[in-house]
Amino acid sequence: MITYFDLLVPLGLLGLLGVLALIIIYIIRPNYQVKHVSSTFVWKLSLRYRRKRPPTSKLRNILIFLCQVLALTSIAGILAMPAIVHENEIIADDVIAIIDTSASMNTLNEGESRFQRAVDEVIQLSDSVFSQGGSMSVIMADDTPSFLGRRVSTAAARLELSNALDELLYDDMGCAYGSCNIDATMELCEEVLSENPSTKIYFYTDTTYLYVPEGIEVVPITNQNEWNAAILNATATLEDGYYVLTVEVATYGQDIELELNVQVTGANPIDMEDVGTEIEFSDAVFCNRDTTKTFVFRQFTADMIIPDDENLRYYDLGLTQRFYSFSDITISINEMDSFREDNNFYIYGGRKEPIKIQYSSSMSTAPDVPGPNPFVNNILGTLKKSFNDRYDFQVTEVRQGTEPALQGFDFYIFEHNMPQTLPNDGVILLFDPDIAPKGSGLTVGVERNYQTRQMPFSEEMAHPMLEHIVADNITVSRFRTIRPDANYEILLTCDTSPVVMVSKSEITQIAVFAFSVHNSNISRTPEWLFLWHNLFEYYLPATVTGNAFEVGEEIALNSRGPQLIIDGEEEPITEFPTTITKHIPGPYRIQQSSYFKDLPNIDIFIKVPARESNIFRVEDSLKGPFKEVVKGTTFDDLMVYLAAALVALLFLEWWLQSRENK
């Protein structure tokens, strides 16, 4: 409430000109008196008489003047209509209740979650608002907030909202597992405030805010008996031939000795058919509340230096506990804490999918036909290291006098001499083809020979295969004229003829380079590596990058086949690349296949956001919605008091005048 003094009719102060007129009158008034005395004797008697009277006439005149000035001032004040103004923000019957549905609101205390307590309080608030004839909005605040009810006021809508709130008390999935998107939540509030700016906002949350803007009341939903032990993150990295496991843990609300258990499944298989062994180990450390501890499980070496850090715990893996490959790792905390969703963590991706590559090149000694190409072998070695975290490249080179296999490989490279018929179970690269194999969709013509000249390439279209490629950096002196069918996309040309083209469909997955590296400068340019890297990324893309994601995080997906089947998705995913989000923590399986064969399933883990594990989280400030503040104004009239003062002054002036005349 704001209180201040104000004049409702400021022009009334012009009445103060009367005071100025009064002063002028007193200035120009004669200040002498004419007296007639009959004799000197009478005059002397008069003087003696006046000497005996008290000297009050001058004081009386001053008081009369002051009374007249104050009376005129009171009249001017009455004309200006003075008042004490009180401005109050209008509190209407409209209310917004925001229920925080972030993961930490699943925290339990004596079998009841924070979310359930918040819903209980919102039900009580709705009963109070509806009993007073008000309207109510309820917002469920998660990563994508939405209205449970918007400005509900009618009897039917009230009943519907009441039933929806009651259902939340018994709905195990009523509370989300992500984080609260405050910005989006306040945007929804602004929609209601645009219709009624005086709407009151109540935010039921377990987060403490050091600053809360005016118009929002944060209702805390926490209990000091609650506590949480959490696995915040975990990674497995390959070092010196064995995996190093790093795990971050923390406790909130309590100091406790925390035991961490690790189970490795499918460890150290002999081959892809071997299921491997199972390895278990554990370690314990005392954790102070609100402090993150890091466990490092690895083999110790003679030259290893362990940092002196009380928050860093090293565990030496013995000979029987080390692993260089695994199917999955389960990390767990066996504690009866208040928030269970972060007590387990899963790591996948410990087995790399083998990619069988066959490289077949002509071995002729004729001067016009290149021999084995070391540039291809070298680039395959480089790519094997580049894709080491995803694939196990297994390269088979076809020796001289041996026919190449036409089945059983994932990637075929034919250079110079082509087979009569193409394989039908993998991706095929044709390098400088001398003929058009059956099923290729190509027509091979004559060679174009520029002798000592080098002709630059030109880019024909934007394509993933051309990422980081500068076409005119590549030149060629001789290539074969090839006419592709409609299934091909022409990427690069030279002298208007296609030199790099690709086909990717359910029937054919073929890339064609119409030139030999011996007749080009490409092996001496960065484009050589980029072109090969893009080739494998285009035909053998990673289905998913990474194996652990937070709830609500976008997960990028690609496929080597027509579809992916993912746990929890009603329909197969058929368009790629694409993204998905998961809103429930836990492990998920992706079933995949290529156009030619079934592929190994991929497992991913969706975890609760690390910030949600801090069940007593404190934030600096809460962002409030924009709203126009509507003020209600009341007045305390002062005219009665001025009128009473005027009457009193006029009476006093009259009395003083009467005394002077005596």
N, C-alpha and C positions, 0 to 999 in steps of 0.2 A: 504494500500500500504506500502511495506517495501523497504527502500532505503539503500544501503551500497556500500562501495568501494571494488573492487575486481581486481585481476590480472588474466587475461585470460591465460597467459603463464608464470607461476611462475618461470620456469627454466631460463627465460630471466634475472633474477637477478644475474645470474652468471657473467654477464657483469661487475658487481661491482668489480670483481677481477682486472679490469684495474686500478681502483683507488689505490688498493694495490700496483700494479706494478709501478704506478707513484710515490708513496711515496718512494718506494725502490730506484727508480732512483735518486730522490732528495737526499736521504741519502748518496748514494755511489758516487755522483758527486763531483769532486775536488772543494774546496772552496777557492783556491788561484789563483793569476794572476802573470804572469812574465812580468815585464816592463823594458825597456831599455831606459836610459836617456843619452844624449850626454855630458851633463855637469851639474854641480851643479846649475848653474844659471837657466838653463831651468827647472830643477827640482823644484827650489824654485818658479819660476813663475807659474808652474803648480799647486803647492800647494795653492798659493794665489787665483788662478782662481777657484779651487774646493771649497775653503772655501766660496766663494761668491754664489755658486749654492745651491738651496734648497735641503734638505736631503730627496728626494722622491724615490730614487732608491730602498730602502728596501721595502717601501710600494708597489711600482710597482711590485716587485717580489712576494710579498704575494698575490696581486690581480691576477697576472698571474697564480699562483698556484691554487687559488680558482676557477678561470675560467676553468682551465683544469679538476679539480675534478668534478665540476658541469657538465661539458660537458660529461665526462665519465659516470656520474650518469644518465644524460638524455638519453644517448645511451642505458644503461642497462634498464632504464624504458621503452624505446620504444620497446626493445626486449621482455619485460614482458607483453606488451599490457595492460596497466591499463584502467579501465573503471568504471563508476558509474552505478551500477546495480539497476533496479527498478523491484520489483516483485509485480504483481497485480493478485488478484483472478479473474479468468476468469468468466465473467458474460455471460452466454449463454442465449439463447432465451427460454429455458425451464422454466416453472413456475408451482408451486403447490399452489392451492388456497384451504385452509381448511375453511369450513363453520361450525361454532359451531352450532349444532342443539339441544343443551341441553334445558331443560324446560324454563330456564330464558330468552332464546331468543324469547319466545312468548310475552315478555313484550311489551305493546302497548304505542304509543305516537302519538296522533292525528290520530288514526285509522290505523297507520302503525306499524308493529311489527319490533323488532330488526332483526329478521330473514329475513324479506323482505328487510330491508336496506342492510343487508350483501349480499343477492343475487344480489341486484342492483349493488353493488360495484364490485362483481365478474363478472357480465356481462360487466361492463365497462373495467375491467382488461382484460377479454378475447378478447374484441374488439381490445385493444391496442396490446396484444400479437400476435393475428392472423394477424393484419395489418403489423407487422414486420416479418412475416413468422415464428414465433416461435410455440412451442407446449405447451399444457396446460393440467394439471391434476386437477381434482376437487374432494375433499374428503368431504363427509358428516359425521361429527364427532358427533356421539352419543355414547350410551353404546356399540354398535357393529358397528364401523365405516366401511364405504364402499366407493368405487370409484363411483362417478357419471360419470366421464370420466377419462381415463388413457392415458396420453401422446397423446392427441388428436392433430392431425396435418393435416390430409387429409381433403379435402373439405366436403366430406360426413359426416365424424366424427364431424367436426366443426358445421355443421348444426344440427346434432343430439344433440350435447351438448348445443347449443344455444336454441334449442326447450325445452330441459329438464330444463334449467335454467329459461326460461320464464314460464314454467308450475309451477315451485316452487313459483312464485310470487302470484299465484292464488290458490294454493293447501293448504287448511286448515290443512291438515295433513303433510305438508312438513317438519315442525319442530317437533322434538320428544318431549317427556315429561320426559325423564330420565336425566342422567348426561353424560357429555362427557368423554369418555375413552381416556385420553391423550396417555397412553402407546401404546394402539392398534393403535391409529391414527398415531403416529410417526413410528410404524412398517410399515404401508402402505407407509409412506413417504420414508422409507429406500428402499423399492422396486424400487421406481422411481430413487432415488439417486444412487442406484447400477448401473443403466444404464447411468446416467449423474450426477456425483457428484456436478456439478456447478449449479444445478437447484435451483432457488430462491423460498423460501416458504413464503406465506402470510397467516396469521391466522386471520380470521375475528371472533371476539369473544367479549363478554361483560365482561369477567374476566380481571382484572388488574394483571399483573405479574411484580413483583419487579425486576426480572432478566430474561432477554430473551437471549438465546444463539445466537452466530453469525450465520448468514444465514437465520434467521427467522425474519420477520417483523410482529409484532402484530398490527392489524388494529382495534382500539376500536370502538364498536358499542353500544354506550350508549348516553343517553340524560339526562341532569340534571333535567328536568321537570318530570321525571319518579319517581314513588315511589310504595311501596308495603306494604300491611298489610297481615300477614300470620298466619294461624293456623299451627303450626309446628308439634304438636302431641297431642293426647288425649287418656286417658285411663279411664276405669270404673272398680273399685275394690269393692268387697263386704266387708264391715266392720260393725260389730255390727248389722248385720241384714239388713243394707241398703247400697246402692251403694254410693261411693265417686267418683265424677267426677273431673279429673285433666286435665286441658287444658293449653298448652304452646302456646303463641302468641308472635309476634314480628312485628315491623315496620322497614322499610328500606327506607332511602331517605327523611324522613319527620317525625316530631313530631306530634302526633295526639292523641286525646282522642278516644279510641277504645271501641266499644260496642260489647259484645259477646252475641249471642242469642242461647238458648238451647231448643230443642224440643224433649221430650221423648214420644215415641209411644208404645202402648201396655203395659203400666205400670201396675204393680200389678194385674194381672189376677187372678180370683178365681180358675180356672182350665185350662186345655189345650184347652178347647172349648171357653173360654172367651177371647175376643179380648183385654181386659184391657182398661185403660183410657189413655188420652193424657195430658201431663204435659208440661208447658212452663215456662221458667224464663230467665232473662238476667241480665247482670252486665256490668259496664263501668269502664275504668281506663285509665289514661293518660300514653301513651307510648312514651318514648324517642327513637329516631332512633337508630337502631343497638343494641337494648336492648331487651332481652327476658323477658316477664312477664308470671307468672304462676297463673292461676285461679284455685281455689279449691272450688268446690261446695259440701257441705256436711252438715249433721246435727251437730249443736254445742252441746257439752256435758259440764257438770259443771266442769269437771276436765281437759278439753282440754286447752292446752297452744298454743296460736297463736304466731309464731315466728315474731320477729321484723325485717322484711325484706321488703324494698320498692318495690322489684320485685316479691313479693308474695302477692296475693290477695285472701282472704277468703270470701266465701258467705255462709250464714246460710240458709239451706233449711228448710222451714217451714213444718208443719205437712202435708199439702196438696201437698207439692212438693217432699217429700221423696218417694223413690221407691226401692223395693226389687227384682223386676223383670221387664224386658222390652223386647220389640221386637227389637227396634233400637233407637239410639240417633242421632239426627242431630244437629251439631254445626255449626254456620255460622257467618260471618262478613258482615254487609251491608255497604261496602265501595266501592266507585267508584275508585279503585286504578288501577295501570297500569298492574297488573298481577293477573288474576282472578282465576287461577287454584288451588290456595291454600286458598280460602275463605270459603270452606266448608269441614267438616270432619264428617265421619259416624262411629258409633260404633255399632257392632252387637254382638250376643252371649249372650244376657241377659236372654234367656230362655233355660234351660237345658232340653235335651231330656230325657223323662222317659224311663228307662230300667226295664221292669217287669221281676223279677226273681222268679221262683218257686223252693223251696227246699223241696224234699221229701226224708225222711230217715226212715228206719224200727224202730219200737218202741218195739221190742220184748224184753222180759226179760230173754230169754234163755242165758246161760252162754257163749255159743260159738258165739253168734250174738251180735254185738255192738248195743247199744242204740243210742239215739240222739247224734249227734256229736257236742260238743261245739266248737271244733276247726274250723269247717266249718262256724258256725254262727259268730264266732269271726272274721274270715278272711273276711267274707262278710261285716262286719261292718267296718273293716279297709279299704277295697277296696272302700266302699261307700265314705269315706273321701278322698281317693286318687284320685278318679275320679270325685270329687265334681264339678270341674270347667267345666266338659264336660257332665256328665250324672247325672240323679236323679235315683239312684238305689232304686227300690221299691220291697222289698223282701217279699214273701208270703211263710210261712212254712206250709206244710201239716201236720195236726194233726193226732194223732193215730185214726185209724178206719175210716179215710176219704180217699177216692180215689183221687189220684192226677189228676189235669186237664191235658188234652192232647192237648190243644190249648189255644191261647190267651196270651201266654207269649213270651218274647224275649229270655230267657235263662232258661233252665230246668236243675236241678241237681237231679239226682236219686242216692241214696246211699243204698247199700245192696239189698233191694227188688226192682226188676225192673218191669215196666209195661209190659204187653204182647205185646203191640204195641207202637212204639215211636211216639211222636208228629211230625208234619211235617211243623211247622211254626216258628221254632226257633233253636238256638244253644243248643246242648244237652251235658251234662257231665254225664257219667256213672262212679260211684265210687264203686269199689268192687262189680261188678254185680254178682248176683247169677244165672241168666239165660241170654240168648241172646234174647232180644226183637226182634219182627218182624221188619224187615227193618234196623236193626243195621249192618248187614254184619259181625257178629261175630259168633264164635263157642266157647262156654264156656265149659271147661273141669273140671278136678278135682283140688283140692287145693294142693299146695305144702307147706308142713309144716316142718320147720327146728327146731321146738321146741324152744330151748333156744338160738339157733344160730341166728346171724344177717348177712344176705347176702348183699353185696354191689350192687348198681346199676352200670350199664355200659352204656355209651353214644354211640348210634349207628350212629348218623348223626348230622351235624350242622343244627340248625333249630331255628327260632325266638322264639319258645316255650322254648328253653333251654338257652336263654340269661341269663348270670350271674349264671347259674346252674353248680355246681361241682358234677357230678353224684356219684362219690364214697363217697361223704359225706352222702349219703342217704343209709340206710340199711333197710332190711325187714326180718321178720321171717316167714310170711305166705302170700301167694298170690294165685290167681286163674290163672290157665293156660288158656289162651285165644288165639284162632287162628283168626286173622282178615283177611278180604278179600283184594283184590288188591287196594281198594280205600284208605287204611290206610297207613300212614307213621309210622314206628316204631321208637320211639325216645329213649326210655330207656329199657334196658333188665336186668333181674336178672337170673343168672344161665342159660343163653341163651334163656330164655322165655321172651316174650314181657310183660312189666308192664305199660308202658305209650305209647299210640298211638293216632294219630289224623287223622281225615278225614275232608277235606274242599273242597266241590264242590257245584255245583248248586243243587245237589240232597240231599246230606247229609253234615251236619256240626256237627261232633261228636268228643268228646274227651273221652278217656277211661283210667281210673286208675284201674289197676287190683289188687289193694291191699287196705286194710283198714288202716287208719291213726293210729288205735289202735295197729296195728302189725308192726309199723315202727317208726323210730326215726325222721321222716321228720318234724313233728310239732315242734321239738326242734331245727331245723336248719333254717338258712336264706333261704334255698331253698324252704321252704313252702310258704313264701310270694312271692318270685320271680316266682314260678311256677303258682300261681293263677294270679298274675299281668300279666304275659306273656300270660296266657290263655285268659284273657279279651282283651288284646291288639291284640292278634292274630285273634280272632273271632269278636270283636267289635272295630276295629281300628278307630281312629279319622279321619274323612274325610279330615280335614285341621286343622292345629295347628295355632291358632291365627285368627284374623279377619281383621287386617290392615297390608298392605304390601306396600313397595315402588315400583314405576315403575322400571321394569327390575330385581326385586328381584326374586329369585327362590322360588316357592311355592310348598311345598311337599304335595302330595295328596295320599290318600288311599281310599279304598272302602269296604263296607260290602256287595256289590252286584256286578253285572256283568259290570256296566258302570256308568259314571258320564257325565252329560250334563252341559256345562258351557257356559255362555253368551260369545259370540264372538268366540267360537271355532266351526269350521265348522263341525267336526265329534265328536261323543261321545268318551270319553276316556275309553279304555277297558283293559289296562294293568296297574297293580298296584304292588308295589308302583311306583309313577312317580313324575315328577316335571314339572311345567309350569311357564312361565313368562308372565306378562301383561305389555303392553307398552303404554296404555292409562289410565289416572286416572279416578276414578269414582267407583260406586258400581257395583258389579257383583253377579249374583245368580248361585248357584250350585244345580242342581236337582239330587237327589240321591234316590236309593232304595236298599233294601236288596234282598236276594234271596227269601224272604218270604212275604214282604210287602213294600209299599211305605213309605219313610222316610221324615221327614220335610226338606224343602229346607234350604240351608245354604247360607248366604250372607257374602261377604267379601268386603273390601274397598281397592282400590289401590290409593295411594296418591303420590303426587309429592315429590321427595327427599327434605328433609328439607334444605339442602345446596343450592338448586336451588331457594329457596324463597328469599335468599339474592341476589337481582338483581344487587348489586354493590360489588360483591365478590372480594376480593384481595387475591392472592396467592403469596407465597414467590418466586417461580421460575417456569419457564416453561421448561419441559424436552425436549431437542432437539434430533433429530435423529442422528444416527452415519452416518458420510459421510467423504469421502476422499476429502480433499481440493486440487483442481488443481490450480497451479499458472502459470501465464503468465509472461515471463521475457523479459525486454528491456534493452538496453545498451546505455550509453552516452560515446563515444570513447574519450579518453584523449590524444591520440598519436599526434594529430595536435598541441595541446598546448605544448607538450614536444619537438616536432620537431622545433617549433618556438623558444622555449627557447634555444635549442641546437645551432641554427643558430646565435642567439643573443650572446651567450657565445663565440662561435668561433670568431665572428667579434670583440668582446671586447678583447679577448686574442690576436688577431692579431694586434689590434691597440696599445695595451700596449707594445707588443714586438717591434713594429716599433718605439715607442717613446723611448725605452731603447737604441736602436741602434743609435740614433741621438747624 
